[in-house]
Structure formats: structure tokens, C-alpha cells
Amino acid sequence: MTRSKGGVLLPMTVVLCAFAILVGLGTWQLQRRAWELDLIQRIEARVHAPAAPVPPAADWPGLDRERDEYRHLAARGTFDHARETLVYTVGGKGLGPYEGAPGFLVITPLMRADGPPILVNRGFVPVDRRDPKTRAEGEVSGEVEVTGALRFPEEASYFVPANDPAHNAFYRRDPADIAAARGLAGAAPFIIDQDAGAAPGGFPMSAGTRVDLPNRHLEYALTWYGLAATLLGVVAAVVISRRRRGQG
């Protein structure tokens, strides 16, 4: 007994809609991949461009994350080591034996003669170098020039605890939190990630800013397209099976 046209119409409509959705999702992922590859290219260009002067404080409210983050900047001043802040982290790529090791980022105010202070991420120290006395050589004195990438506050995450200034516990690079805890009125609303290199004595050590944005959109696109192809295969198998049994 054959199925009526009305009985076939509904399941075929559902299949076609599902197929269109799966293909649409795959195409959207390809579009996202193209957008993200362009973003990575633009960020890389900013990071490796010649260092430009820090924007004047009057321009800071107009800075935009999409447009300005990772700009390569240069600033002159004197480090205020007495007000450094340690932000808990795990050693990243480029830190040799310290990759994956627990430690801290050393965030130090750069006191400038020509503008408000700017917090500088000077780099990584392992747990056993937490105490500044164990890396006294790295506490450079006098005027220095710092070059590095402009970084906005680290965005909140379910996997990273909130900063706890009352207990001197910091887990996110948030210049507002750090400036308030260290009494740095008018400090920049961004941090400069210092370029790669190590301070005298070896610590802090910086691997520089690495553009490591996750880009798995091609993988996701192939998954959606694969599901669409699988759906067609299942439908084809059902149709062929019914016809063979004289039900198509």
C-alpha cells in the first residue's frame, strides 16, 4: 500500500527545513571564519607596527576595544615598584621551562612626567620569585622606555575568580581594580603588555603579546555540512528501501 501525497508532504517538508538549517549553519560558520581570520590579520598588523606614542589622556574615554586593542605603544617614565601588583596566572607560550607553570604577572605602575600613570604588565614570575627580594635586579630604577601592546581590562569569565583587592588577590588584569587598590588616581584605563624580553636578572620575563584567538569555525562548518549530508543519506536510504519493498 502506497503512502498518499499528503502523508509524504509533511515529513519531506521537515527534512527540507532541517537540511536548509544545517547548510545555513555551516555557511554561517564559514562567514565567521573569514571574519575572524581578517580580525587576526588586523591584530597582528597592530602588534608588529612601529610603536606609537601613548594617546593623550583626553582621548582615553574614546578608546574602543575593537579598534584600539593591541595597538603598539611606547611610553617613558619611572617604575614604581613599591606599588606593583601580582596577578595569578599560568605561564604561557614562549616562556620556556615555565610554560604551564603556576606564577604571576607583575603589573607595575609607570609614573610619567607627561601624563597620568600607566600600568605595565612586565611579564611572568614563577611562584618562587613572588617576593620582589628574590628578583631585586629586575627592579630597574631611573627613567625607562616601555614598548608593548595596549590591552583593555580582561573580560570576566566563569573560570576565573573575581579580583579580591581587600586580600591582595588578583586573578584578572583589570586596570581599574589595580589602580584603585594601589591609590593610582587617574591611571590609564588600559594596561601595556611589555614586549618580549627579560628584566635584568631574568625576572620578570615577557613573551610579548601573542595573538592566539581560537578559530575552530572550519571544523564547525564541516560538522554542520556533514550532518546535512548524513540527513540526505538517511532520506535516500529510506526512499530506496521503500521502493524495493514496493511501498515508494
DAJO-V634343 format. One line per field, one symbol per residue. phi: phi as a letter, one per 40 degrees, with the letter a starting at -180 (. if undefined). A space follows every 50 residues. Layout:
phi->???
This chain:
phi->.cccdcccdccccccccccccccccccccccccccccccccccdcccccd cbccdcdccccccbdccbcgdcbbabibcbccbcbbbcabdccgbfcccg cciaccbbcbcbcbiccbcbcchcbcdcbccdccadccccbgcbbbbicc bcdcccaccbcccbdcbfbbbbcbcccccccbgbcgcdcbbbcccdibcd ggbcbbcgcbcbccbbcccccccccccccccccccccccccccccgbc
